[in-house]
Amino acid sequence: MNLRSSLRHSKESETSALNDILFILLFFFLIISTLANPNLIKVSVPKASSDSKAKQTVVVTVDSLQRFYINTHTVSEDSLQSAIAAAVAKSHDAEPTVVINGDRKAQFDNIVAVMRAAKALRLKTVVAVDKEK
């Protein structure tokens, strides 16, 4: 009887469980990274029947108290154009886009002021809205 062949251990390590764990971790981090937006100021945007998606190079927010924010930094209306230009230069984007988040209570003049500043810099503007249900 040959008992020695059954006592030998295999030199291979089992990695099938590791693949499953890495796959789950990959999905977890992908979902979390899409939900986490560091440039977030809560405003109540108006509703529209169509929703347009654009790459967010610069996010300009006008809140209900008529304050301007570029990404998360407060800016005055007078320095709006220079602040947008600085944010676009920092992003190094080939096709920069200015996304305007206007609160429902924001005055339309302030939204137009952001559009004028972006137009003077020859930038594409998109107004963010909630999709109607």
Backbone as ProteinMPNN parsed JSONL, in Angstrom:
{"seq_chain_A": "MNLRSSLRHSKESETSALNDILFILLFFFLIISTLANPNLIKVSVPKASSDSKAKQTVVVTVDSLQRFYINTHTVSEDSLQSAIAAAVAKSHDAEPTVVINGDRKAQFDNIVAVMRAAKALRLKTVVAVDKEK", "coords_chain_A": {"N_chain_A": [[0.835, -1.185, 0.0], [0.437, 2.193, -0.775], [0.868, 4.771, 1.147], [1.98, 7.244, 1.351], [1.421, 9.066, -0.777], [-1.105, 10.085, -0.295], [-0.718, 11.663, 1.898], [0.63, 13.924, 1.184], [0.667, 17.462, 0.802], [-1.024, 19.939, -1.077], [0.552, 22.529, -2.976], [-0.749, 24.73, -3.873], [-2.644, 27.701, -3.404], [-5.873, 28.632, -2.282], [-7.832, 30.898, -3.978], [-10.347, 31.658, -4.725], [-12.364, 32.722, -3.087], [-11.271, 35.184, -2.512], [-11.456, 36.547, -4.933], [-14.233, 36.98, -5.106], [-14.652, 38.681, -2.917], [-13.096, 40.925, -3.636], [-14.478, 41.734, -5.93], [-16.95, 42.52, -4.852], [-16.089, 44.63, -3.216], [-15.138, 46.367, -5.192], [-17.528, 47.079, -6.546], [-18.823, 48.354, -4.401], [-17.17, 50.634, -3.898], [-17.382, 51.907, -6.379], [-20.099, 52.622, -6.459], [-20.297, 54.279, -4.188], [-18.512, 56.328, -4.911], [-19.858, 57.555, -7.02], [-22.067, 58.578, -5.749], [-21.068, 60.349, -3.89], [-20.521, 63.727, -3.819], [-18.404, 66.287, -3.73], [-18.805, 68.985, -4.254], [-21.236, 70.275, -3.17], [-24.034, 72.07, -2.515], [-26.98, 72.568, -0.931], [-29.811, 73.252, -2.705], [-33.078, 74.137, -3.8], [-34.028, 73.215, -6.763], [-35.756, 74.185, -9.795], [-38.382, 72.278, -11.506], [-38.399, 70.325, -14.514], [-39.425, 69.011, -17.737], [-37.541, 67.659, -19.232], [-34.29, 66.345, -18.738], [-31.026, 67.357, -18.694], [-27.777, 66.145, -19.019], [-24.499, 67.063, -18.198], [-20.96, 67.339, -18.331], [-19.564, 68.329, -15.369], [-17.725, 70.959, -15.083], [-17.406, 73.5, -13.835], [-19.336, 74.44, -11.133], [-21.832, 76.642, -10.506], [-23.667, 78.1, -8.015], [-26.689, 79.593, -7.037], [-28.192, 80.619, -4.234], [-31.188, 80.712, -2.119], [-30.947, 83.062, -0.737], [-29.749, 84.758, -2.451], [-26.993, 84.503, -2.79], [-23.841, 83.855, -4.321], [-22.106, 80.959, -5.274], [-19.145, 79.372, -6.191], [-18.393, 76.254, -7.021], [-17.823, 75.355, -3.924], [-17.224, 77.726, -2.762], [-17.892, 81.005, -1.623], [-18.736, 83.824, -3.6], [-18.673, 87.22, -4.772], [-21.006, 89.127, -6.793], [-19.702, 90.896, -8.443], [-17.12, 89.859, -8.789], [-17.587, 87.561, -10.167], [-17.096, 86.703, -12.861], [-14.264, 86.622, -13.02], [-13.752, 84.724, -11.053], [-14.994, 82.443, -12.109], [-13.416, 82.114, -14.372], [-10.965, 81.513, -13.146], [-11.602, 79.074, -11.9], [-12.137, 77.489, -14.128], [-9.649, 77.509, -15.359], [-8.224, 76.099, -13.491], [-9.302, 73.575, -13.763], [-8.464, 72.45, -16.189], [-9.866, 71.514, -18.471], [-10.893, 70.309, -21.693], [-13.301, 70.987, -22.981], [-14.825, 73.141, -21.289], [-17.59, 73.405, -19.025], [-20.19, 75.276, -17.582], [-22.218, 74.727, -14.942], [-25.281, 75.703, -13.769], [-26.801, 76.003, -10.758], [-29.695, 77.002, -9.652], [-31.651, 78.215, -7.055], [-35.186, 77.839, -6.381], [-36.19, 80.169, -5.366], [-34.36, 82.014, -6.124], [-33.424, 85.044, -7.686], [-34.152, 85.854, -11.047], [-32.489, 87.596, -12.354], [-30.01, 87.17, -11.175], [-29.361, 84.609, -12.057], [-29.131, 85.127, -14.772], [-26.97, 86.845, -14.66], [-24.888, 85.091, -14.081], [-24.954, 83.596, -16.431], [-24.246, 85.589, -18.269], [-21.621, 86.142, -17.441], [-20.41, 83.695, -18.015], [-20.819, 83.611, -20.762], [-19.259, 85.756, -21.59], [-16.795, 84.657, -21.164], [-16.851, 82.77, -23.086], [-17.979, 80.214, -22.595], [-19.754, 77.121, -22.292], [-23.021, 76.872, -21.002], [-25.165, 75.28, -18.649], [-28.29, 74.789, -17.198], [-29.234, 73.486, -14.177], [-31.859, 71.268, -13.36], [-34.595, 69.683, -11.623], [-36.018, 66.549, -12.477], [-39.311, 66.217, -13.646], [-41.938, 64.305, -12.188]], "CA_chain_A": [[0.0, 0.0, 0.0], [1.178, 3.447, -0.881], [0.208, 5.741, 2.006], [2.666, 8.53, 1.279], [0.831, 9.966, -1.767], [-2.281, 10.731, 0.273], [-0.304, 12.57, 2.966], [1.253, 15.124, 0.627], [-0.212, 18.626, 0.716], [-0.942, 20.704, -2.318], [1.24, 23.799, -2.797], [-1.59, 25.786, -4.413], [-3.496, 28.37, -2.422], [-7.227, 28.875, -2.767], [-8.096, 32.332, -4.117], [-11.683, 31.877, -5.275], [-13.093, 33.613, -2.181], [-10.664, 36.506, -2.636], [-12.042, 37.173, -6.122], [-15.574, 37.434, -4.759], [-14.541, 39.827, -2.01], [-12.61, 42.071, -4.411], [-15.554, 42.142, -6.812], [-17.919, 43.242, -4.023], [-15.459, 45.899, -2.837], [-15.108, 47.218, -6.379], [-18.87, 47.627, -6.714], [-19.093, 49.265, -3.289], [-16.475, 51.9, -4.104], [-17.952, 52.564, -7.555], [-21.377, 53.219, -6.084], [-20.035, 55.38, -3.249], [-17.86, 57.444, -5.6], [-20.837, 58.276, -7.828], [-22.996, 59.275, -4.865], [-20.375, 61.396, -3.147], [-20.224, 64.909, -4.625], [-17.858, 67.256, -2.788], [-19.274, 70.324, -4.596], [-22.654, 70.149, -2.933], [-24.741, 73.053, -1.717], [-28.37, 72.184, -1.092], [-30.767, 74.231, -3.197], [-34.285, 73.555, -4.354], [-34.026, 73.624, -8.162], [-37.068, 73.998, -10.427], [-38.612, 71.019, -12.199], [-38.567, 70.418, -15.966], [-39.815, 67.729, -18.314], [-36.356, 66.967, -19.729], [-33.13, 66.478, -17.869], [-29.808, 67.297, -19.512], [-26.572, 65.83, -18.259], [-23.284, 67.64, -18.763], [-19.803, 67.178, -17.465], [-19.555, 69.485, -14.491], [-16.414, 71.561, -14.899], [-17.583, 74.513, -12.796], [-20.712, 74.49, -10.652], [-22.165, 77.929, -9.905], [-24.921, 77.963, -7.298], [-27.325, 80.798, -6.508], [-29.123, 80.102, -3.237], [-32.403, 81.5, -1.911], [-30.564, 84.362, -0.18], [-29.095, 85.456, -3.563], [-25.533, 84.41, -2.687], [-23.215, 83.093, -5.394], [-21.075, 80.002, -4.883], [-18.474, 78.641, -7.265], [-18.169, 74.98, -6.344], [-18.312, 75.553, -2.554], [-16.683, 78.99, -2.258], [-18.752, 82.159, -1.829], [-18.161, 84.867, -4.449], [-19.578, 88.34, -5.004], [-21.45, 89.217, -8.182], [-18.707, 91.664, -9.188], [-15.957, 89.022, -9.103], [-18.099, 86.288, -10.682], [-16.423, 86.319, -14.106], [-12.873, 86.242, -12.745], [-13.755, 83.481, -10.271], [-15.3, 81.35, -13.037], [-12.215, 81.924, -15.199], [-9.957, 80.836, -12.326], [-12.032, 77.68, -11.701], [-11.971, 76.782, -15.407], [-8.205, 77.329, -15.573], [-7.777, 75.063, -12.553], [-9.815, 72.252, -14.143], [-7.726, 71.98, -17.373], [-10.795, 70.761, -19.307], [-10.878, 70.665, -23.109], [-14.58, 71.655, -23.217], [-15.37, 73.493, -19.97], [-19.025, 73.64, -18.925], [-20.637, 75.91, -16.343], [-23.526, 74.223, -14.532], [-25.902, 76.7, -12.893], [-27.809, 75.506, -9.827], [-30.423, 78.147, -9.116], [-32.763, 77.891, -6.164], [-36.48, 78.316, -6.879], [-36.402, 81.539, -4.889], [-33.296, 82.878, -6.64], [-33.918, 85.997, -8.67], [-33.731, 85.508, -12.395], [-31.368, 88.477, -12.704], [-28.767, 86.547, -10.715], [-29.075, 83.492, -12.973], [-28.678, 85.74, -16.02], [-25.627, 87.381, -14.408], [-23.969, 83.956, -14.227], [-24.918, 83.279, -17.865], [-23.461, 86.637, -18.942], [-20.206, 85.945, -17.102], [-19.942, 82.527, -18.768], [-20.804, 83.965, -22.178], [-18.093, 86.618, -21.801], [-15.636, 83.762, -21.198], [-17.138, 81.825, -24.164], [-18.161, 78.894, -21.997], [-21.068, 76.505, -22.424], [-23.751, 76.875, -19.733], [-26.275, 74.349, -18.487], [-29.039, 75.061, -15.978], [-29.632, 72.225, -13.531], [-33.254, 71.188, -12.939], [-35.091, 68.367, -11.193], [-36.913, 65.952, -13.466], [-40.709, 66.099, -13.198], [-42.377, 62.913, -12.056]], "C_chain_A": [[0.872, 1.237, 0.0], [0.433, 4.524, -0.098], [0.808, 7.135, 1.869], [1.995, 9.501, 0.297], [-0.399, 10.693, -1.208], [-1.915, 11.717, 1.382], [0.315, 13.862, 2.438], [0.217, 16.243, 0.5], [0.007, 19.35, -0.613], [-0.288, 22.051, -2.039], [0.425, 24.969, -3.345], [-2.426, 26.402, -3.299], [-4.849, 28.671, -3.067], [-7.481, 30.382, -2.808], [-9.491, 32.619, -4.655], [-12.499, 32.808, -4.378], [-12.546, 35.039, -2.27], [-11.227, 37.248, -3.843], [-13.429, 37.718, -5.828], [-15.528, 38.681, -3.885], [-14.069, 41.063, -2.754], [-13.681, 42.6, -5.353], [-16.598, 42.956, -6.049], [-17.349, 44.594, -3.598], [-15.408, 46.872, -4.016], [-16.47, 47.86, -6.616], [-19.198, 48.643, -5.626], [-18.443, 50.62, -3.536], [-16.966, 52.628, -5.358], [-19.261, 53.262, -7.221], [-21.164, 54.409, -5.162], [-19.412, 56.564, -3.967], [-18.834, 58.199, -6.502], [-21.825, 59.038, -6.963], [-22.34, 60.439, -4.143], [-20.021, 62.532, -4.1], [-19.7, 65.987, -3.686], [-18.337, 68.682, -3.052], [-20.777, 70.383, -4.414], [-23.144, 71.237, -2.007], [-26.21, 72.788, -1.977], [-29.205, 73.377, -1.535], [-31.957, 73.481, -3.773], [-34.419, 74.047, -5.788], [-35.409, 73.398, -8.775], [-37.155, 72.678, -11.175], [-38.809, 71.276, -13.69], [-38.89, 69.042, -16.512], [-38.634, 66.964, -18.886], [-35.179, 67.289, -18.833], [-31.894, 66.358, -18.725], [-28.614, 67.055, -18.604], [-25.384, 66.457, -18.971], [-22.154, 67.378, -17.784], [-19.643, 68.457, -16.665], [-18.135, 69.978, -14.275], [-16.466, 72.541, -13.747], [-19.058, 74.521, -12.421], [-20.916, 75.832, -9.954], [-23.547, 77.795, -9.293], [-25.393, 79.332, -6.843], [-28.367, 80.303, -5.522], [-30.302, 81.052, -3.037], [-32.115, 82.876, -1.318], [-29.758, 85.192, -1.179], [-27.577, 85.516, -3.415], [-25.023, 83.52, -3.801], [-22.136, 82.19, -4.812], [-20.464, 79.431, -6.156], [-17.883, 77.414, -6.601], [-18.655, 75.147, -4.908], [-17.856, 76.881, -1.956], [-17.628, 80.147, -2.597], [-18.018, 83.222, -2.636], [-19.17, 86.007, -4.561], [-19.942, 88.393, -6.48], [-20.424, 89.953, -9.037], [-17.519, 90.804, -9.623], [-16.348, 87.668, -9.693], [-17.322, 85.821, -11.907], [-14.98, 85.883, -13.856], [-12.794, 84.948, -11.943], [-14.076, 82.274, -11.148], [-14.082, 81.057, -13.9], [-11.125, 81.19, -14.431], [-10.319, 79.366, -12.117], [-11.872, 76.866, -12.98], [-10.496, 76.521, -15.673], [-7.662, 76.222, -14.675], [-8.187, 73.669, -13.014], [-9.089, 71.647, -15.341], [-8.605, 71.11, -18.268], [-10.728, 71.231, -20.749], [-12.15, 71.431, -23.486], [-15.207, 72.009, -21.874], [-16.858, 73.821, -20.04], [-19.333, 74.257, -17.571], [-22.045, 75.41, -16.061], [-24.084, 75.199, -13.511], [-26.986, 76.016, -12.073], [-28.486, 76.723, -9.216], [-31.561, 77.678, -8.247], [-34.057, 78.43, -6.763], [-36.71, 79.772, -6.5], [-35.31, 82.495, -5.349], [-33.878, 83.802, -7.7], [-33.33, 85.662, -10.037], [-32.56, 86.368, -12.853], [-30.034, 87.862, -12.3], [-28.375, 85.364, -11.599], [-28.522, 84.044, -14.289], [-27.284, 86.336, -15.844], [-24.576, 86.283, -14.549], [-23.837, 83.598, -15.706], [-24.092, 84.309, -18.634], [-21.97, 86.464, -18.682], [-19.632, 84.761, -17.885], [-19.865, 82.835, -20.259], [-19.608, 84.854, -22.503], [-16.812, 85.793, -21.878], [-15.763, 82.707, -22.307], [-17.217, 80.383, -23.665], [-19.589, 78.42, -22.223], [-21.729, 76.502, -21.05], [-24.899, 75.882, -19.786], [-26.951, 74.704, -17.178], [-29.542, 73.741, -15.422], [-31.081, 72.312, -13.072], [-33.533, 69.8, -12.405], [-36.034, 67.85, -12.259], [-38.306, 65.821, -12.88], [-41.098, 64.639, -13.15], [-43.826, 62.801, -12.42]], "O_chain_A": [[1.895, 1.311, 0.68], [-0.516, 5.122, -0.605], [0.168, 8.115, 2.25], [2.017, 10.703, 0.559], [-0.689, 11.815, -1.623], [-2.752, 12.535, 1.764], [0.498, 14.806, 3.206], [-0.938, 16.011, 0.143], [1.104, 19.349, -1.171], [-0.533, 22.656, -0.995], [0.887, 26.108, -3.279], [-2.859, 25.715, -2.374], [-4.931, 28.932, -4.267], [-7.359, 31.062, -1.789], [-9.773, 33.762, -5.012], [-13.267, 33.619, -4.895], [-13.301, 35.998, -2.114], [-11.45, 38.457, -3.776], [-13.762, 38.82, -6.266], [-16.288, 39.625, -4.099], [-14.596, 42.152, -2.525], [-13.777, 43.812, -5.549], [-17.077, 43.974, -6.55], [-18.062, 45.598, -3.62], [-15.615, 48.072, -3.84], [-16.551, 49.064, -6.861], [-19.791, 49.684, -5.909], [-19.1, 51.652, -3.398], [-16.962, 53.858, -5.386], [-19.495, 54.386, -7.666], [-21.797, 55.448, -5.345], [-19.752, 57.707, -3.662], [-18.641, 59.394, -6.727], [-22.371, 60.049, -7.403], [-23.01, 61.42, -3.821], [-19.303, 62.323, -5.077], [-20.475, 66.552, -2.915], [-18.278, 69.516, -2.148], [-21.518, 70.526, -5.387], [-22.724, 71.321, -0.853], [-26.643, 72.784, -3.13], [-29.296, 74.383, -0.831], [-31.84, 72.326, -4.183], [-34.872, 75.169, -6.016], [-36.15, 72.522, -8.328], [-36.14, 72.036, -11.447], [-39.325, 72.323, -14.082], [-38.665, 68.03, -15.849], [-38.703, 65.742, -19.017], [-35.092, 68.369, -18.25], [-31.721, 65.356, -19.419], [-28.469, 67.687, -17.557], [-25.276, 66.392, -20.196], [-22.364, 67.219, -16.582], [-19.593, 69.548, -17.233], [-17.423, 69.486, -13.4], [-15.685, 72.446, -12.8], [-19.925, 74.598, -13.291], [-20.268, 76.129, -8.95], [-24.496, 77.415, -9.978], [-24.611, 80.133, -6.332], [-29.327, 79.64, -5.917], [-30.399, 82.078, -3.711], [-32.961, 83.766, -1.394], [-29.156, 86.201, -0.813], [-26.946, 86.473, -3.864], [-25.68, 82.553, -4.186], [-21.351, 82.611, -3.962], [-21.179, 79.055, -7.084], [-17.003, 77.506, -5.745], [-19.866, 75.079, -4.699], [-18.078, 77.135, -0.772], [-18.105, 80.252, -3.727], [-16.841, 83.495, -2.4], [-20.377, 85.787, -4.457], [-19.275, 87.784, -7.316], [-20.289, 89.667, -10.227], [-16.974, 91.003, -10.708], [-15.54, 86.739, -9.717], [-16.929, 84.656, -11.98], [-14.526, 84.886, -14.417], [-11.868, 84.159, -12.132], [-13.502, 81.201, -10.961], [-13.748, 79.896, -14.137], [-10.434, 80.34, -14.993], [-9.442, 78.504, -12.153], [-11.513, 75.69, -12.928], [-10.125, 75.449, -16.151], [-6.745, 75.496, -15.059], [-7.512, 72.688, -12.702], [-9.098, 70.426, -15.495], [-8.15, 70.083, -18.772], [-10.528, 72.418, -21.007], [-12.086, 72.412, -24.226], [-16.038, 71.255, -21.367], [-17.323, 74.438, -20.997], [-18.811, 73.824, -16.544], [-22.96, 75.642, -16.851], [-23.437, 75.491, -12.505], [-27.967, 75.513, -12.619], [-27.912, 77.397, -8.36], [-32.354, 76.832, -8.66], [-34.032, 79.369, -7.56], [-37.355, 80.517, -7.238], [-35.336, 83.673, -4.993], [-34.715, 83.396, -8.506], [-32.177, 85.247, -10.16], [-31.733, 85.923, -13.649], [-29.038, 88.016, -13.008], [-27.192, 85.145, -11.859], [-27.569, 83.502, -14.849], [-26.493, 86.333, -16.788], [-23.492, 86.525, -15.079], [-22.735, 83.327, -16.183], [-23.333, 83.956, -19.537], [-21.152, 86.619, -19.589], [-18.499, 84.821, -18.362], [-18.951, 82.374, -20.944], [-19.008, 84.723, -23.57], [-15.862, 86.17, -22.563], [-14.891, 81.852, -22.453], [-16.612, 79.47, -24.228], [-20.515, 79.224, -22.332], [-21.091, 76.173, -20.05], [-25.518, 75.674, -20.83], [-26.284, 74.901, -16.163], [-30.2, 72.973, -16.122], [-31.489, 73.305, -12.469], [-32.802, 68.853, -12.695], [-36.767, 68.623, -12.875], [-38.468, 65.367, -11.747], [-40.648, 63.834, -13.966], [-44.391, 61.709, -12.375]]}, "name": "protein", "num_of_chains": 1, "seq": "MNLRSSLRHSKESETSALNDILFILLFFFLIISTLANPNLIKVSVPKASSDSKAKQTVVVTVDSLQRFYINTHTVSEDSLQSAIAAAVAKSHDAEPTVVINGDRKAQFDNIVAVMRAAKALRLKTVVAVDKEK"}
